[in-house]
């Protein structure tokens, strides 16, 4: 396979250990890496691109082991958009987002900056992978980096706009159970509950679901030691004209 120009981004910030491990692995695989990521932690921002138009965007950069890491004052989706628009030289061929510190599972990935970067790439005609490691304090970033590099080989052969989200157990490579295609855990598995702070203000709490997850979901398979792969489809219109018909009848 010919070397690719790979945009590498994340939502943990350009100094995060995960993005450094990912960039190193992809560069070692022979690809040209363009690393553009938020200046600071942008977890949970989804596809936000605040301040996109007519605003100079503050940047900084560091070089480590021959790779330049560019930090931008903005979100992962903004980093993708800037790179795609040619702000940092030629447009990338594909996008790799991660390695996220912590998993991205279930339908709440809608809010993940890591996953949203990949979906943003798809809306701009690029294929992308989002890769996450099942630990907030990862010990085996090398495992996830190797998985991502191998997945990129496959991604490069697929039609433009292909997106996969990959979750990797925080284990040595030889302790993985394998790789499985996984469905997204449904909204009923969400750990989010409402709460009240001691000050009386509302707040969000995370509580573990009471029941066990369905065995084919990313939640269950990841917990069992499998690398999970879930293909994603971004913004697409749904069929049917019922809403337009209703409005046309009631507005005329």
C-alpha positions in Angstrom: 0.0 0.0 0.0 1.3 3.5 -0.9 2.0 5.8 2.0 -0.9 8.0 3.1 -1.0 11.5 4.5 -2.8 10.8 7.8 -4.4 13.5 10.0 -4.1 12.4 13.6 -6.3 14.2 16.1 -8.0 13.5 19.5 -10.1 15.2 22.2 -7.6 14.7 25.1 -5.3 17.4 23.8 -2.1 17.4 21.7 0.1 16.6 24.6 -1.9 13.4 25.6 0.0 10.2 25.8 -2.6 8.5 23.5 -2.1 10.8 20.5 1.7 10.5 20.9 1.5 6.7 20.8 -0.9 6.7 17.8 1.3 9.2 15.8 4.4 7.2 16.5 2.8 3.9 15.4 1.4 5.3 12.2 4.6 7.1 11.3 6.5 3.8 11.9 4.1 2.1 9.5 5.5 4.4 6.8 2.8 7.0 6.6 3.2 10.8 6.6 1.6 12.1 9.8 -0.1 15.5 10.3 -0.9 15.9 14.0 -3.4 18.6 14.8 -5.4 18.4 18.0 -6.9 20.7 20.7 -4.6 22.6 23.0 -6.4 21.2 26.0 -8.9 18.5 27.0 -12.0 18.8 24.8 -13.7 15.5 25.9 -17.5 15.5 25.4 -17.7 18.4 22.9 -19.1 16.2 20.1 -18.9 17.9 16.7 -18.8 21.5 18.0 -16.7 23.9 15.8 -17.1 27.1 17.7 -15.4 30.2 16.3 -14.8 28.6 12.9 -15.3 31.6 10.6 -13.3 34.9 10.5 -11.4 34.3 13.8 -7.6 33.8 14.0 -7.1 30.5 15.8 -4.3 30.3 18.3 -1.8 27.5 17.7 1.3 26.1 19.3 3.6 23.2 18.5 6.0 20.7 19.9 8.4 18.2 18.3 9.0 14.8 19.8 11.0 12.0 18.1 10.8 13.8 14.8 7.0 14.3 14.8 5.5 17.7 15.1 2.4 18.0 17.3 0.3 21.1 16.6 -2.2 22.3 19.2 -5.1 24.5 18.1 -7.4 26.5 20.3 -10.5 24.6 19.4 -12.3 21.3 19.2 -11.4 18.1 17.4 -13.9 18.8 14.7 -12.3 22.2 14.1 -8.9 20.5 13.8 -10.3 18.2 11.1 -12.0 21.0 9.2 -8.9 23.2 9.2 -6.7 20.3 8.0 -9.2 19.3 5.3 -9.4 23.0 4.1 -5.6 23.1 3.6 -4.7 25.2 6.6 -1.6 23.0 7.3 -0.6 22.0 3.8 -2.1 19.4 1.5 -5.4 17.8 2.7 -5.0 14.5 4.5 -6.0 11.2 2.8 -7.6 9.7 5.9 -8.1 10.7 9.6 -7.2 8.7 12.7 -8.7 10.0 15.9 -7.4 8.9 19.3 -6.0 7.1 21.2 -8.8 8.2 23.6 -8.1 7.7 27.3 -11.2 5.7 28.2 -13.7 3.8 26.1 -16.3 5.2 23.7 -19.2 2.8 23.8 -22.9 2.8 23.2 -25.1 5.5 21.7 -23.6 8.2 23.9 -20.6 8.3 21.5 -22.7 11.0 19.9 -21.0 13.3 22.4 -17.5 12.0 22.1 -15.0 14.5 20.6 -12.9 11.6 19.5 -15.7 9.9 17.5 -17.1 13.2 16.3 -13.8 14.0 14.7 -14.0 10.9 12.6 -17.6 11.6 11.6 -16.7 15.2 10.7 -14.0 13.8 8.4 -16.7 11.7 6.7 -18.9 14.7 6.1 -15.9 16.2 4.3 -15.2 13.2 2.1 -12.5 11.5 4.1 -12.6 8.0 5.7 -11.7 7.9 9.4 -11.1 5.7 12.4 -11.7 6.6 16.0 -9.8 4.4 18.5 -10.3 4.3 22.2 -8.6 2.4 25.0 -10.6 1.0 27.9 -8.8 2.9 30.7 -8.7 6.5 31.9 -5.1 5.8 32.9 -3.9 3.5 30.1 -1.1 1.1 30.5 -1.0 -0.5 27.1 -1.2 2.3 24.6 1.1 0.2 22.3 -1.7 -2.4 21.9 -4.3 0.2 20.8 -1.7 1.9 18.5 -1.0 -1.3 16.7 -4.7 -2.1 16.3 -5.2 1.4 14.8 -2.3 1.1 12.4 -3.6 -2.3 11.1 -7.2 -0.9 10.8 -5.8 2.0 8.8 -4.5 -0.5 6.2 -8.1 -1.8 5.7 -9.7 1.7 5.9 -7.5 2.9 3.0 -9.1 0.3 0.7 -12.7 1.3 1.5 -14.8 4.0 -0.2 -14.3 7.6 0.9 -16.5 8.5 3.9 -16.1 5.1 5.7 -16.0 5.4 9.5 -15.3 2.9 12.2 -15.0 3.3 15.9 -12.7 0.8 17.6 -12.4 0.1 21.3 -9.4 -1.8 22.7 -9.0 -3.5 26.1 -6.1 -2.1 28.1 -4.2 -5.4 27.8 -1.0 -6.6 26.2 -1.5 -7.7 22.6 -1.2 -11.4 23.3 -3.9 -11.2 26.0 -6.6 -10.0 23.7 -9.5 -12.4 23.1 -9.8 -11.4 19.5 -11.7 -8.8 17.4 -15.5 -8.7 17.1 -18.0 -6.6 15.2 -20.1 -4.9 17.9 -23.4 -3.2 18.0 -23.7 0.0 20.0 -25.1 -0.5 23.5 -28.6 1.1 23.6 -29.6 4.2 25.4 -31.0 2.1 28.3 -27.4 1.3 29.2 -26.5 5.0 29.7 -25.0 5.6 33.1 -26.1 9.2 33.3 -28.5 10.2 36.1 -29.5 13.6 37.3 -28.4 14.8 40.7 -28.1 17.8 43.0 -24.9 19.3 44.2 -24.4 20.3 47.9 -24.9 23.9 46.7 -28.4 22.9 45.4 -27.4 23.2 41.7 -28.2 20.4 39.3 -25.4 18.1 38.2 -24.8 14.9 36.3 -23.9 11.6 38.0 -22.7 8.3 36.5 -24.2 5.2 37.9 -23.6 1.6 36.6 -26.6 -0.1 35.0 -28.3 -2.8 37.1 -28.6 -5.4 34.4 -25.9 -7.1 32.4 -25.4 -5.8 28.8 -26.5 -7.7 25.7 -23.6 -10.0 24.6 -23.2 -8.6 21.1 -22.8 -5.0 22.2 -19.6 -3.0 22.4 -20.0 -2.8 26.1 -20.2 -6.5 26.7 -17.5 -7.6 24.2 -15.0 -5.0 25.4 -15.5 -6.1 29.0 -14.9 -9.7 27.8 -11.5 -8.7 26.4 -12.3 -8.3 22.7 -11.4 -5.4 20.4 -14.7 -4.1 19.2 -15.3 -2.6 15.8 -18.4 -0.7 14.9 -19.0 0.9 11.5 -20.8 4.2 11.7 -22.9 6.2 9.4 -23.0 10.0 9.9 -25.6 12.6 8.9 -28.0 11.0 6.4 -31.5 12.1 5.5 -34.3 9.6 6.4 -36.9 8.6 3.8 -40.5 9.7 4.0 -42.3 13.0 3.5 -44.8 12.9 6.3 -43.5 15.9 8.1 -43.3 18.1 5.0 -46.8 17.0 3.9 -48.2 17.8 7.4 -46.6 21.3 7.4 -47.6 22.0 3.8 -51.3 21.2 4.7 -51.2 23.3 7.9 -49.3 26.3 6.7 -51.2 26.9 3.4 
